[in-house]
Amino acid sequence: MLKDIFIDKSLKRLERYVVGVLWGEAFTRKGYFKSSQDTQKFREQLELDKDSDSYNHAATNLGSKLDFVNLIKTLSDDESVEIIEYDKNLISFVNEQLEIIQPKFIKELEKIAEKTNDSTLLKQVQLTEDSFKQIEKEKEDALIREEEERKRRIDAENRAYIAEQKRIEAERKQRDEKDRRKKAESDARENELKRREEEVKRKEEEVKRKEAEQKAKEEKDKT
Protein backbone atom coordinates (compact mmCIF):
# COMPACT_ATOMS: atom_id res chain seq x y z
CA MET A 1 0.00 0.00 0.00
CA LEU A 2 2.84 2.42 0.87
CA LYS A 3 4.53 1.64 -2.43
CA ASP A 4 1.32 2.19 -4.33
CA ILE A 5 0.50 5.48 -2.60
CA PHE A 6 3.90 7.13 -2.12
CA ILE A 7 5.95 5.68 -4.96
CA ASP A 8 3.58 5.07 -7.85
CA LYS A 9 1.44 8.16 -7.20
CA SER A 10 3.27 10.81 -5.18
CA LEU A 11 6.71 10.28 -6.67
CA LYS A 12 5.41 10.20 -10.24
CA ARG A 13 3.54 13.45 -9.67
CA LEU A 14 6.71 15.02 -8.28
CA GLU A 15 8.62 13.73 -11.29
CA ARG A 16 6.02 15.30 -13.54
CA TYR A 17 6.83 18.70 -12.09
CA VAL A 18 10.56 18.16 -12.40
CA VAL A 19 10.45 16.85 -15.95
CA GLY A 20 7.86 19.35 -17.09
CA VAL A 21 9.61 22.36 -15.51
CA LEU A 22 6.19 23.84 -14.91
CA TRP A 23 6.55 25.59 -11.58
CA GLY A 24 7.34 28.99 -13.11
CA GLU A 25 5.26 28.81 -16.30
CA ALA A 26 7.94 30.88 -17.96
CA PHE A 27 6.21 30.61 -21.31
CA THR A 28 3.45 32.78 -19.82
CA ARG A 29 5.76 35.42 -18.34
CA LYS A 30 8.02 35.51 -21.37
CA GLY A 31 5.14 35.76 -23.82
CA TYR A 32 6.44 33.01 -26.05
CA PHE A 33 3.08 32.47 -27.76
CA LYS A 34 1.78 34.88 -30.35
CA SER A 35 -1.77 34.94 -29.01
CA SER A 36 -3.24 34.97 -25.53
CA GLN A 37 -5.62 32.21 -26.65
CA ASP A 38 -2.69 29.84 -27.28
CA THR A 39 -1.12 30.79 -23.94
CA GLN A 40 -4.36 30.06 -22.11
CA LYS A 41 -4.77 26.80 -23.99
CA PHE A 42 -1.45 25.42 -22.73
CA ARG A 43 -1.96 26.82 -19.23
CA GLU A 44 -5.25 24.93 -19.03
CA GLN A 45 -3.54 21.78 -20.27
CA LEU A 46 -0.90 22.12 -17.55
CA GLU A 47 -3.63 22.47 -14.93
CA LEU A 48 -5.14 19.20 -16.13
CA ASP A 49 -1.71 17.52 -16.00
CA LYS A 50 -1.29 18.33 -12.31
CA ASP A 51 -3.73 15.61 -11.32
CA SER A 52 -2.21 13.03 -13.62
CA ASP A 53 -0.14 10.11 -12.30
CA SER A 54 1.99 10.19 -15.44
CA TYR A 55 4.41 12.90 -16.47
CA ASN A 56 4.67 11.76 -20.10
CA HIS A 57 2.12 14.24 -21.40
CA ALA A 58 3.55 17.05 -19.25
CA ALA A 59 6.97 16.43 -20.72
CA THR A 60 5.59 16.64 -24.26
CA ASN A 61 3.34 19.63 -23.63
CA LEU A 62 4.55 22.59 -25.69
CA GLY A 63 4.39 24.87 -22.66
CA SER A 64 6.70 22.49 -20.79
CA LYS A 65 9.15 22.40 -23.68
CA LEU A 66 9.24 26.17 -23.88
CA ASP A 67 9.90 26.36 -20.15
CA PHE A 68 12.65 23.77 -20.50
CA VAL A 69 14.38 25.82 -23.19
CA ASN A 70 14.03 28.90 -20.99
CA LEU A 71 15.74 26.98 -18.15
CA ILE A 72 18.62 25.96 -20.42
CA LYS A 73 19.04 29.55 -21.57
CA THR A 74 19.07 30.83 -17.98
CA LEU A 75 21.78 28.31 -17.14
CA SER A 76 23.78 29.18 -20.24
CA ASP A 77 23.73 32.86 -19.24
CA ASP A 78 25.32 32.00 -15.90
CA GLU A 79 29.11 32.10 -16.33
CA SER A 80 29.55 29.92 -13.23
CA VAL A 81 27.53 27.10 -14.75
CA GLU A 82 28.92 24.73 -17.34
CA ILE A 83 26.31 22.89 -19.36
CA ILE A 84 27.68 19.46 -20.08
CA GLU A 85 24.70 17.90 -21.80
CA TYR A 86 21.08 18.68 -22.65
CA ASP A 87 18.40 17.58 -25.06
CA LYS A 88 19.71 18.35 -28.55
CA ASN A 89 16.26 18.01 -30.06
CA LEU A 90 15.19 21.40 -28.70
CA ILE A 91 14.52 22.74 -32.16
CA SER A 92 12.53 19.77 -33.46
CA PHE A 93 9.22 20.81 -31.89
CA VAL A 94 9.67 24.45 -32.92
CA ASN A 95 9.56 23.58 -36.58
CA GLU A 96 6.10 22.13 -36.03
CA GLN A 97 4.82 25.14 -34.06
CA LEU A 98 6.12 28.14 -36.02
CA GLU A 99 2.58 29.40 -36.52
CA ILE A 100 2.00 30.06 -32.82
CA ILE A 101 5.46 30.80 -31.37
CA GLN A 102 6.95 34.28 -31.15
CA PRO A 103 10.16 34.83 -33.21
CA LYS A 104 11.98 35.95 -30.05
CA PHE A 105 11.91 32.32 -28.86
CA ILE A 106 14.03 31.33 -31.84
CA LYS A 107 16.50 34.01 -30.77
CA GLU A 108 16.64 32.36 -27.33
CA LEU A 109 17.59 29.07 -28.96
CA GLU A 110 20.23 30.87 -31.01
CA LYS A 111 21.74 32.30 -27.80
CA ILE A 112 21.85 28.82 -26.27
CA ALA A 113 23.69 27.50 -29.33
CA GLU A 114 26.18 30.37 -29.22
CA LYS A 115 26.75 30.14 -25.45
CA THR A 116 27.33 26.38 -25.64
CA ASN A 117 29.32 26.54 -28.89
CA ASP A 118 26.89 24.07 -30.43
CA SER A 119 27.35 24.54 -34.18
CA THR A 120 24.83 21.81 -35.01
CA LEU A 121 22.09 23.46 -32.97
CA LEU A 122 23.05 26.87 -34.34
CA LYS A 123 22.65 25.55 -37.88
CA GLN A 124 19.27 24.06 -36.98
CA VAL A 125 18.18 27.34 -35.43
CA GLN A 126 19.24 29.28 -38.50
CA LEU A 127 17.30 26.90 -40.73
CA THR A 128 14.28 27.30 -38.47
CA GLU A 129 14.66 31.07 -38.56
CA ASP A 130 14.75 30.94 -42.36
CA SER A 131 11.58 28.83 -42.29
CA PHE A 132 9.97 31.29 -39.91
CA LYS A 133 10.89 34.24 -42.14
CA GLN A 134 9.47 32.38 -45.12
CA ILE A 135 6.22 31.72 -43.25
CA GLU A 136 6.04 35.36 -42.15
CA LYS A 137 6.69 36.51 -45.72
CA GLU A 138 3.97 34.20 -47.02
CA LYS A 139 1.62 35.58 -44.37
CA GLU A 140 2.55 39.15 -45.28
CA ASP A 141 2.09 38.41 -48.98
CA ALA A 142 -1.27 36.78 -48.21
CA LEU A 143 -2.33 39.84 -46.21
CA ILE A 144 -1.22 42.13 -49.03
CA ARG A 145 -3.18 40.04 -51.54
CA GLU A 146 -6.16 40.03 -49.22
CA GLU A 147 -5.97 43.81 -48.83
CA GLU A 148 -5.64 44.29 -52.58
CA GLU A 149 -8.59 41.97 -53.15
CA ARG A 150 -10.58 43.89 -50.54
CA LYS A 151 -9.76 47.17 -52.28
CA ARG A 152 -10.71 45.70 -55.66
CA ARG A 153 -13.96 44.44 -54.18
CA ILE A 154 -14.69 47.84 -52.66
CA ASP A 155 -13.83 49.58 -55.95
CA ALA A 156 -16.08 47.16 -57.84
CA GLU A 157 -18.89 47.75 -55.34
CA ASN A 158 -18.40 51.52 -55.63
CA ARG A 159 -18.45 51.35 -59.43
CA ALA A 160 -21.56 49.18 -59.31
CA TYR A 161 -23.18 51.62 -56.88
CA ILE A 162 -22.30 54.62 -59.07
CA ALA A 163 -23.58 52.80 -62.17
CA GLU A 164 -26.80 51.95 -60.34
CA GLN A 165 -27.23 55.57 -59.24
CA LYS A 166 -26.65 56.75 -62.80
CA ARG A 167 -29.22 54.24 -64.06
CA ILE A 168 -31.73 55.42 -61.46
CA GLU A 169 -31.02 59.06 -62.36
CA ALA A 170 -31.39 58.31 -66.08
CA GLU A 171 -34.72 56.57 -65.45
CA ARG A 172 -35.86 59.51 -63.33
CA LYS A 173 -34.95 61.93 -66.11
CA GLN A 174 -36.80 59.76 -68.61
CA ARG A 175 -39.88 59.79 -66.38
CA ASP A 176 -39.59 63.56 -65.91
CA GLU A 177 -39.22 64.07 -69.65
CA LYS A 178 -42.19 61.82 -70.32
CA ASP A 179 -44.23 63.70 -67.73
CA ARG A 180 -43.23 67.04 -69.28
CA ARG A 181 -44.14 65.76 -72.74
CA LYS A 182 -47.52 64.52 -71.52
CA LYS A 183 -48.15 67.83 -69.79
CA ALA A 184 -47.16 69.75 -72.90
CA GLU A 185 -49.49 67.61 -75.01
CA SER A 186 -52.27 68.08 -72.46
CA ASP A 187 -51.71 71.85 -72.41
CA ALA A 188 -51.73 71.92 -76.20
CA ARG A 189 -55.04 70.02 -76.35
CA GLU A 190 -56.52 72.30 -73.71
CA ASN A 191 -55.37 75.41 -75.57
CA GLU A 192 -56.73 74.05 -78.80
CA LEU A 193 -60.07 73.33 -77.14
CA LYS A 194 -60.17 76.86 -75.74
CA ARG A 195 -59.32 78.29 -79.16
CA ARG A 196 -62.13 76.32 -80.76
CA GLU A 197 -64.57 77.34 -78.06
CA GLU A 198 -63.58 80.98 -78.52
CA GLU A 199 -63.89 80.60 -82.28
CA VAL A 200 -67.37 79.12 -81.92
CA LYS A 201 -68.31 81.88 -79.51
CA ARG A 202 -66.94 84.50 -81.86
CA LYS A 203 -68.91 83.07 -84.74
CA GLU A 204 -72.05 82.92 -82.66
CA GLU A 205 -71.57 86.53 -81.68
CA GLU A 206 -70.95 87.42 -85.31
CA VAL A 207 -74.18 85.69 -86.33
CA LYS A 208 -76.07 87.47 -83.58
CA ARG A 209 -74.57 90.81 -84.64
CA LYS A 210 -75.57 90.26 -88.25
CA GLU A 211 -79.02 89.15 -87.22
CA ALA A 212 -79.38 92.29 -85.12
CA GLU A 213 -78.18 94.48 -87.97
CA GLN A 214 -80.58 92.77 -90.36
CA LYS A 215 -83.46 93.21 -87.98
CA ALA A 216 -82.60 96.84 -87.42
CA LYS A 217 -82.47 97.43 -91.18
CA GLU A 218 -85.79 95.75 -91.71
CA GLU A 219 -87.44 97.91 -89.06
CA LYS A 220 -85.93 101.01 -90.60
CA ASP A 221 -87.27 100.08 -94.02
CA LYS A 222 -90.76 99.65 -92.59
CA THR A 223 -90.74 103.19 -91.24
C-alpha positions as CSV (number, residue, x, y, z in Angstrom):
1,M,0.0,0.0,0.0
2,L,2.8,2.4,0.9
3,K,4.5,1.6,-2.4
4,D,1.3,2.2,-4.3
5,I,0.5,5.5,-2.6
6,F,3.9,7.1,-2.1
7,I,5.9,5.7,-5.0
8,D,3.6,5.1,-7.9
9,K,1.4,8.2,-7.2
10,S,3.3,10.8,-5.2
11,L,6.7,10.3,-6.7
12,K,5.4,10.2,-10.2
13,R,3.5,13.5,-9.7
14,L,6.7,15.0,-8.3
15,E,8.6,13.7,-11.3
16,R,6.0,15.3,-13.5
17,Y,6.8,18.7,-12.1
18,V,10.6,18.2,-12.4
19,V,10.4,16.8,-16.0
20,G,7.9,19.4,-17.1
21,V,9.6,22.4,-15.5
22,L,6.2,23.8,-14.9
23,W,6.5,25.6,-11.6
24,G,7.3,29.0,-13.1
25,E,5.3,28.8,-16.3
26,A,7.9,30.9,-18.0
27,F,6.2,30.6,-21.3
28,T,3.5,32.8,-19.8
29,R,5.8,35.4,-18.3
30,K,8.0,35.5,-21.4
31,G,5.1,35.8,-23.8
32,Y,6.4,33.0,-26.1
33,F,3.1,32.5,-27.8
34,K,1.8,34.9,-30.4
35,S,-1.8,34.9,-29.0
36,S,-3.2,35.0,-25.5
37,Q,-5.6,32.2,-26.7
38,D,-2.7,29.8,-27.3
39,T,-1.1,30.8,-23.9
40,Q,-4.4,30.1,-22.1
41,K,-4.8,26.8,-24.0
42,F,-1.4,25.4,-22.7
43,R,-2.0,26.8,-19.2
44,E,-5.3,24.9,-19.0
45,Q,-3.5,21.8,-20.3
46,L,-0.9,22.1,-17.6
47,E,-3.6,22.5,-14.9
48,L,-5.1,19.2,-16.1
49,D,-1.7,17.5,-16.0
50,K,-1.3,18.3,-12.3
51,D,-3.7,15.6,-11.3
52,S,-2.2,13.0,-13.6
53,D,-0.1,10.1,-12.3
54,S,2.0,10.2,-15.4
55,Y,4.4,12.9,-16.5
56,N,4.7,11.8,-20.1
57,H,2.1,14.2,-21.4
58,A,3.5,17.0,-19.2
59,A,7.0,16.4,-20.7
60,T,5.6,16.6,-24.3
61,N,3.3,19.6,-23.6
62,L,4.5,22.6,-25.7
63,G,4.4,24.9,-22.7
64,S,6.7,22.5,-20.8
65,K,9.1,22.4,-23.7
66,L,9.2,26.2,-23.9
67,D,9.9,26.4,-20.1
68,F,12.7,23.8,-20.5
69,V,14.4,25.8,-23.2
70,N,14.0,28.9,-21.0
71,L,15.7,27.0,-18.1
72,I,18.6,26.0,-20.4
73,K,19.0,29.6,-21.6
74,T,19.1,30.8,-18.0
75,L,21.8,28.3,-17.1
76,S,23.8,29.2,-20.2
77,D,23.7,32.9,-19.2
78,D,25.3,32.0,-15.9
79,E,29.1,32.1,-16.3
80,S,29.6,29.9,-13.2
81,V,27.5,27.1,-14.8
82,E,28.9,24.7,-17.3
83,I,26.3,22.9,-19.4
84,I,27.7,19.5,-20.1
85,E,24.7,17.9,-21.8
86,Y,21.1,18.7,-22.6
87,D,18.4,17.6,-25.1
88,K,19.7,18.3,-28.5
89,N,16.3,18.0,-30.1
90,L,15.2,21.4,-28.7
91,I,14.5,22.7,-32.2
92,S,12.5,19.8,-33.5
93,F,9.2,20.8,-31.9
94,V,9.7,24.5,-32.9
95,N,9.6,23.6,-36.6
96,E,6.1,22.1,-36.0
97,Q,4.8,25.1,-34.1
98,L,6.1,28.1,-36.0
99,E,2.6,29.4,-36.5
100,I,2.0,30.1,-32.8
101,I,5.5,30.8,-31.4
102,Q,7.0,34.3,-31.2
103,P,10.2,34.8,-33.2
104,K,12.0,35.9,-30.0
105,F,11.9,32.3,-28.9
106,I,14.0,31.3,-31.8
107,K,16.5,34.0,-30.8
108,E,16.6,32.4,-27.3
109,L,17.6,29.1,-29.0
110,E,20.2,30.9,-31.0
111,K,21.7,32.3,-27.8
112,I,21.9,28.8,-26.3
113,A,23.7,27.5,-29.3
114,E,26.2,30.4,-29.2
115,K,26.7,30.1,-25.5
116,T,27.3,26.4,-25.6
117,N,29.3,26.5,-28.9
118,D,26.9,24.1,-30.4
119,S,27.4,24.5,-34.2
120,T,24.8,21.8,-35.0
121,L,22.1,23.5,-33.0
122,L,23.0,26.9,-34.3
123,K,22.6,25.6,-37.9
124,Q,19.3,24.1,-37.0
125,V,18.2,27.3,-35.4
126,Q,19.2,29.3,-38.5
127,L,17.3,26.9,-40.7
128,T,14.3,27.3,-38.5
129,E,14.7,31.1,-38.6
130,D,14.7,30.9,-42.4
131,S,11.6,28.8,-42.3
132,F,10.0,31.3,-39.9
133,K,10.9,34.2,-42.1
134,Q,9.5,32.4,-45.1
135,I,6.2,31.7,-43.3
136,E,6.0,35.4,-42.1
137,K,6.7,36.5,-45.7
138,E,4.0,34.2,-47.0
139,K,1.6,35.6,-44.4
140,E,2.5,39.1,-45.3
141,D,2.1,38.4,-49.0
142,A,-1.3,36.8,-48.2
143,L,-2.3,39.8,-46.2
144,I,-1.2,42.1,-49.0
145,R,-3.2,40.0,-51.5
146,E,-6.2,40.0,-49.2
147,E,-6.0,43.8,-48.8
148,E,-5.6,44.3,-52.6
149,E,-8.6,42.0,-53.1
150,R,-10.6,43.9,-50.5
151,K,-9.8,47.2,-52.3
152,R,-10.7,45.7,-55.7
153,R,-14.0,44.4,-54.2
154,I,-14.7,47.8,-52.7
155,D,-13.8,49.6,-56.0
156,A,-16.1,47.2,-57.8
157,E,-18.9,47.8,-55.3
158,N,-18.4,51.5,-55.6
159,R,-18.5,51.3,-59.4
160,A,-21.6,49.2,-59.3
161,Y,-23.2,51.6,-56.9
162,I,-22.3,54.6,-59.1
163,A,-23.6,52.8,-62.2
164,E,-26.8,52.0,-60.3
165,Q,-27.2,55.6,-59.2
166,K,-26.6,56.8,-62.8
167,R,-29.2,54.2,-64.1
168,I,-31.7,55.4,-61.5
169,E,-31.0,59.1,-62.4
170,A,-31.4,58.3,-66.1
171,E,-34.7,56.6,-65.4
172,R,-35.9,59.5,-63.3
173,K,-35.0,61.9,-66.1
174,Q,-36.8,59.8,-68.6
175,R,-39.9,59.8,-66.4
176,D,-39.6,63.6,-65.9
177,E,-39.2,64.1,-69.6
178,K,-42.2,61.8,-70.3
179,D,-44.2,63.7,-67.7
180,R,-43.2,67.0,-69.3
181,R,-44.1,65.8,-72.7
182,K,-47.5,64.5,-71.5
183,K,-48.2,67.8,-69.8
184,A,-47.2,69.8,-72.9
185,E,-49.5,67.6,-75.0
186,S,-52.3,68.1,-72.5
187,D,-51.7,71.9,-72.4
188,A,-51.7,71.9,-76.2
189,R,-55.0,70.0,-76.3
190,E,-56.5,72.3,-73.7
191,N,-55.4,75.4,-75.6
192,E,-56.7,74.0,-78.8
193,L,-60.1,73.3,-77.1
194,K,-60.2,76.9,-75.7
195,R,-59.3,78.3,-79.2
196,R,-62.1,76.3,-80.8
197,E,-64.6,77.3,-78.1
198,E,-63.6,81.0,-78.5
199,E,-63.9,80.6,-82.3
200,V,-67.4,79.1,-81.9
201,K,-68.3,81.9,-79.5
202,R,-66.9,84.5,-81.9
203,K,-68.9,83.1,-84.7
204,E,-72.0,82.9,-82.7
205,E,-71.6,86.5,-81.7
206,E,-70.9,87.4,-85.3
207,V,-74.2,85.7,-86.3
208,K,-76.1,87.5,-83.6
209,R,-74.6,90.8,-84.6
210,K,-75.6,90.3,-88.3
211,E,-79.0,89.1,-87.2
212,A,-79.4,92.3,-85.1
213,E,-78.2,94.5,-88.0
214,Q,-80.6,92.8,-90.4
215,K,-83.5,93.2,-88.0
216,A,-82.6,96.8,-87.4
217,K,-82.5,97.4,-91.2
218,E,-85.8,95.8,-91.7
219,E,-87.4,97.9,-89.1
220,K,-85.9,101.0,-90.6
221,D,-87.3,100.1,-94.0
222,K,-90.8,99.7,-92.6
223,T,-90.7,103.2,-91.2
